[in-house]
Amino acid sequence: MTDQVLTRKLLPLCHGDVVLTDTGGCTILSGDTILVAAAHRYDCVRVVWLTDVDGVYDRPPNQSEARLIPHLRVEASAAIQTDSLSHDVTGGIRAKLDAAIMCVHAGASQVFIVKVGTSDAAAAMTDADVSGITATLVSM
């Protein structure tokens, strides 16, 4: 299916979901895992995570004085303080950040974490100029 979407020059959107296991049970397949696999398989240049916050912050965004990190280099990512909600079984922003780093290592040069429903997200998902958008760009 993804091959057909890409050959038609469409933008594939994906999300995690509940999937069946080989043993007859169920598990969560994270959208983060799907994006990393796609980055490896399709030699993606741009990968975009749509989240409920503007990007990656220097500490959890609900803490006072939290500041958005507009450009995050892979080697600096370990120092970022993150948290995740107890009901988030996919690992929260730390898992997204780790997956974004894997996409960078797979060759994606434009890896964004951006707030869904914003003009910044629309720019990140198209060929628009992304300079100055409110988001986090993860790169080498």
SEZA-878635 format. One record per residue (C-alpha): x, y, z; residue number from 1. Coordinates in Angstrom, 3 decimals. Example, Ala and Ser with C-alpha at 12.3 -4.5 7.8 and 13.67 -1.06 7.14 Angstrom:
<rs>
<r><u>12.300</u><v>-4.500</v><w>7.800</w><num>1</num></r>
<r><u>13.670</u><v>-1.060</v><w>7.140</w><num>2</num></r>
</rs>
This chain:
<rs>
<r><u>0.000</u><v>0.000</v><w>0.000</w><num>1</num></r>
<r><u>2.742</u><v>2.484</v><w>0.931</w><num>2</num></r>
<r><u>4.525</u><v>1.759</v><w>-2.355</w><num>3</num></r>
<r><u>1.382</u><v>2.765</v><w>-4.263</w><num>4</num></r>
<r><u>1.004</u><v>5.952</v><w>-2.228</w><num>5</num></r>
<r><u>4.605</u><v>6.972</v><w>-2.856</w><num>6</num></r>
<r><u>4.571</u><v>6.212</v><w>-6.583</w><num>7</num></r>
<r><u>1.581</u><v>8.552</v><w>-6.861</w><num>8</num></r>
<r><u>3.597</u><v>11.274</v><w>-5.073</w><num>9</num></r>
<r><u>1.165</u><v>11.308</v><w>-2.141</w><num>10</num></r>
<r><u>2.185</u><v>11.893</v><w>1.456</w><num>11</num></r>
<r><u>1.676</u><v>8.781</v><w>3.578</w><num>12</num></r>
<r><u>0.287</u><v>9.447</v><w>7.049</w><num>13</num></r>
<r><u>0.559</u><v>6.744</v><w>9.659</w><num>14</num></r>
<r><u>-0.212</u><v>6.173</v><w>13.307</w><num>15</num></r>
<r><u>0.163</u><v>3.407</v><w>15.805</w><num>16</num></r>
<r><u>-2.550</u><v>0.883</v><w>16.407</w><num>17</num></r>
<r><u>-3.413</u><v>-2.349</v><w>18.155</w><num>18</num></r>
<r><u>-2.183</u><v>-5.342</v><w>16.157</w><num>19</num></r>
<r><u>-2.391</u><v>-9.101</v><w>16.508</w><num>20</num></r>
<r><u>0.696</u><v>-11.058</v><w>17.509</w><num>21</num></r>
<r><u>1.893</u><v>-14.401</v><w>16.169</w><num>22</num></r>
<r><u>0.771</u><v>-16.033</v><w>19.412</w><num>23</num></r>
<r><u>-2.831</u><v>-14.829</v><w>19.104</w><num>24</num></r>
<r><u>-2.565</u><v>-11.908</v><w>21.480</w><num>25</num></r>
<r><u>-2.566</u><v>-8.173</v><w>20.892</w><num>26</num></r>
<r><u>0.067</u><v>-5.488</v><w>21.234</w><num>27</num></r>
<r><u>0.596</u><v>-1.834</v><w>20.348</w><num>28</num></r>
<r><u>2.520</u><v>-1.087</v><w>17.160</w><num>29</num></r>
<r><u>3.834</u><v>2.426</v><w>17.668</w><num>30</num></r>
<r><u>3.705</u><v>4.967</v><w>14.861</w><num>31</num></r>
<r><u>7.304</u><v>5.763</v><w>15.848</w><num>32</num></r>
<r><u>8.327</u><v>2.215</v><w>14.892</w><num>33</num></r>
<r><u>6.484</u><v>2.529</v><w>11.585</w><num>34</num></r>
<r><u>8.259</u><v>5.797</v><w>10.715</w><num>35</num></r>
<r><u>11.698</u><v>4.352</v><w>11.445</w><num>36</num></r>
<r><u>10.957</u><v>1.341</v><w>9.223</w><num>37</num></r>
<r><u>9.708</u><v>3.651</v><w>6.449</w><num>38</num></r>
<r><u>12.810</u><v>5.861</v><w>6.709</w><num>39</num></r>
<r><u>15.006</u><v>2.807</v><w>6.189</w><num>40</num></r>
<r><u>12.954</u><v>1.235</v><w>3.422</w><num>41</num></r>
<r><u>12.176</u><v>4.321</v><w>1.355</w><num>42</num></r>
<r><u>15.286</u><v>6.485</v><w>1.815</w><num>43</num></r>
<r><u>13.142</u><v>9.303</v><w>3.173</w><num>44</num></r>
<r><u>14.514</u><v>12.829</v><w>3.059</w><num>45</num></r>
<r><u>11.871</u><v>14.364</v><w>5.326</w><num>46</num></r>
<r><u>10.097</u><v>12.692</v><w>8.236</w><num>47</num></r>
<r><u>7.526</u><v>14.546</v><w>10.343</w><num>48</num></r>
<r><u>6.078</u><v>13.686</v><w>13.748</w><num>49</num></r>
<r><u>2.811</u><v>15.437</v><w>14.551</w><num>50</num></r>
<r><u>2.351</u><v>15.882</v><w>18.303</w><num>51</num></r>
<r><u>0.281</u><v>17.839</v><w>20.799</w><num>52</num></r>
<r><u>3.174</u><v>20.228</v><w>21.538</w><num>53</num></r>
<r><u>5.312</u><v>22.479</v><w>19.329</w><num>54</num></r>
<r><u>8.361</u><v>20.183</v><w>19.400</w><num>55</num></r>
<r><u>11.010</u><v>19.042</v><w>21.871</w><num>56</num></r>
<r><u>11.590</u><v>21.154</v><w>24.953</w><num>57</num></r>
<r><u>14.630</u><v>21.374</v><w>27.221</w><num>58</num></r>
<r><u>12.446</u><v>19.915</v><w>29.986</w><num>59</num></r>
<r><u>8.840</u><v>18.708</v><w>30.111</w><num>60</num></r>
<r><u>6.780</u><v>21.517</v><w>28.543</w><num>61</num></r>
<r><u>4.430</u><v>21.723</v><w>31.524</w><num>62</num></r>
<r><u>7.326</u><v>22.824</v><w>33.742</w><num>63</num></r>
<r><u>7.952</u><v>26.518</v><w>34.230</w><num>64</num></r>
<r><u>10.728</u><v>27.950</v><w>32.089</w><num>65</num></r>
<r><u>10.526</u><v>25.064</v><w>29.584</w><num>66</num></r>
<r><u>11.896</u><v>26.262</v><w>26.249</w><num>67</num></r>
<r><u>11.390</u><v>24.839</v><w>22.790</w><num>68</num></r>
<r><u>14.561</u><v>23.520</v><w>21.168</w><num>69</num></r>
<r><u>14.290</u><v>24.580</v><w>17.508</w><num>70</num></r>
<r><u>17.316</u><v>22.583</v><w>16.341</w><num>71</num></r>
<r><u>18.480</u><v>19.493</v><w>18.185</w><num>72</num></r>
<r><u>21.647</u><v>17.720</v><w>17.198</w><num>73</num></r>
<r><u>21.736</u><v>13.965</v><w>17.722</w><num>74</num></r>
<r><u>24.732</u><v>14.109</v><w>20.079</w><num>75</num></r>
<r><u>22.906</u><v>16.543</v><w>22.408</w><num>76</num></r>
<r><u>19.678</u><v>14.556</v><w>22.650</w><num>77</num></r>
<r><u>20.639</u><v>12.415</v><w>25.647</w><num>78</num></r>
<r><u>20.696</u><v>15.504</v><w>27.884</w><num>79</num></r>
<r><u>17.022</u><v>16.312</v><w>27.230</w><num>80</num></r>
<r><u>14.751</u><v>15.736</v><w>30.245</w><num>81</num></r>
<r><u>11.550</u><v>14.011</v><w>29.218</w><num>82</num></r>
<r><u>8.550</u><v>12.459</v><w>30.858</w><num>83</num></r>
<r><u>5.633</u><v>10.460</v><w>29.568</w><num>84</num></r>
<r><u>2.086</u><v>10.054</v><w>30.724</w><num>85</num></r>
<r><u>1.242</u><v>6.824</v><w>32.498</w><num>86</num></r>
<r><u>-1.362</u><v>5.919</v><w>29.854</w><num>87</num></r>
<r><u>1.103</u><v>6.419</v><w>26.959</w><num>88</num></r>
<r><u>2.279</u><v>2.882</v><w>26.247</w><num>89</num></r>
<r><u>4.441</u><v>3.981</v><w>23.306</w><num>90</num></r>
<r><u>7.066</u><v>5.872</v><w>25.311</w><num>91</num></r>
<r><u>6.056</u><v>9.502</v><w>24.924</w><num>92</num></r>
<r><u>8.368</u><v>12.159</v><w>23.540</w><num>93</num></r>
<r><u>11.530</u><v>10.191</v><w>24.469</w><num>94</num></r>
<r><u>10.477</u><v>7.363</v><w>22.143</w><num>95</num></r>
<r><u>9.682</u><v>9.887</v><w>19.398</w><num>96</num></r>
<r><u>13.037</u><v>11.564</v><w>19.859</w><num>97</num></r>
<r><u>14.896</u><v>8.233</v><w>19.799</w><num>98</num></r>
<r><u>12.979</u><v>7.231</v><w>16.668</w><num>99</num></r>
<r><u>13.731</u><v>10.612</v><w>15.061</w><num>100</num></r>
<r><u>17.430</u><v>9.998</v><w>15.704</w><num>101</num></r>
<r><u>17.150</u><v>6.576</v><w>14.022</w><num>102</num></r>
<r><u>15.571</u><v>8.296</v><w>11.003</w><num>103</num></r>
<r><u>18.498</u><v>10.736</v><w>10.873</w><num>104</num></r>
<r><u>20.902</u><v>7.773</v><w>10.973</w><num>105</num></r>
<r><u>18.875</u><v>6.182</v><w>8.154</w><num>106</num></r>
<r><u>19.641</u><v>9.233</v><w>6.018</w><num>107</num></r>
<r><u>16.676</u><v>11.558</v><w>6.535</w><num>108</num></r>
<r><u>18.072</u><v>15.094</v><w>6.545</w><num>109</num></r>
<r><u>14.883</u><v>16.861</v><w>7.623</w><num>110</num></r>
<r><u>13.305</u><v>15.270</v><w>10.682</w><num>111</num></r>
<r><u>10.697</u><v>17.460</v><w>12.352</w><num>112</num></r>
<r><u>8.670</u><v>17.191</v><w>15.538</w><num>113</num></r>
<r><u>5.845</u><v>19.720</v><w>15.244</w><num>114</num></r>
<r><u>2.379</u><v>20.480</v><w>16.633</w><num>115</num></r>
<r><u>-0.512</u><v>18.964</v><w>14.696</w><num>116</num></r>
<r><u>-3.077</u><v>21.287</v><w>13.156</w><num>117</num></r>
<r><u>-0.742</u><v>24.260</v><w>12.758</w><num>118</num></r>
<r><u>0.543</u><v>26.069</v><w>9.692</w><num>119</num></r>
<r><u>3.987</u><v>24.929</v><w>10.846</w><num>120</num></r>
<r><u>2.881</u><v>21.297</v><w>10.539</w><num>121</num></r>
<r><u>1.465</u><v>22.000</v><w>7.083</w><num>122</num></r>
<r><u>4.784</u><v>23.526</v><w>6.004</w><num>123</num></r>
<r><u>6.759</u><v>20.579</v><w>7.406</w><num>124</num></r>
<r><u>4.574</u><v>18.127</v><w>5.473</w><num>125</num></r>
<r><u>4.945</u><v>19.877</v><w>2.120</w><num>126</num></r>
<r><u>7.692</u><v>21.366</v><w>-0.009</w><num>127</num></r>
<r><u>7.103</u><v>24.742</v><w>1.656</w><num>128</num></r>
<r><u>9.919</u><v>26.802</v><w>3.119</w><num>129</num></r>
<r><u>10.463</u><v>25.495</v><w>6.651</w><num>130</num></r>
<r><u>12.837</u><v>28.192</v><w>7.832</w><num>131</num></r>
<r><u>11.356</u><v>29.908</v><w>10.840</w><num>132</num></r>
<r><u>8.639</u><v>27.369</v><w>11.617</w><num>133</num></r>
<r><u>7.877</u><v>26.577</v><w>15.242</w><num>134</num></r>
<r><u>9.086</u><v>23.001</v><w>15.553</w><num>135</num></r>
<r><u>12.133</u><v>20.964</v><w>16.433</w><num>136</num></r>
<r><u>14.464</u><v>19.885</v><w>13.624</w><num>137</num></r>
<r><u>16.526</u><v>16.840</v><w>14.609</w><num>138</num></r>
<r><u>19.779</u><v>16.444</v><w>12.682</w><num>139</num></r>
<r><u>23.392</u><v>15.318</v><w>12.805</w><num>140</num></r>
</rs>
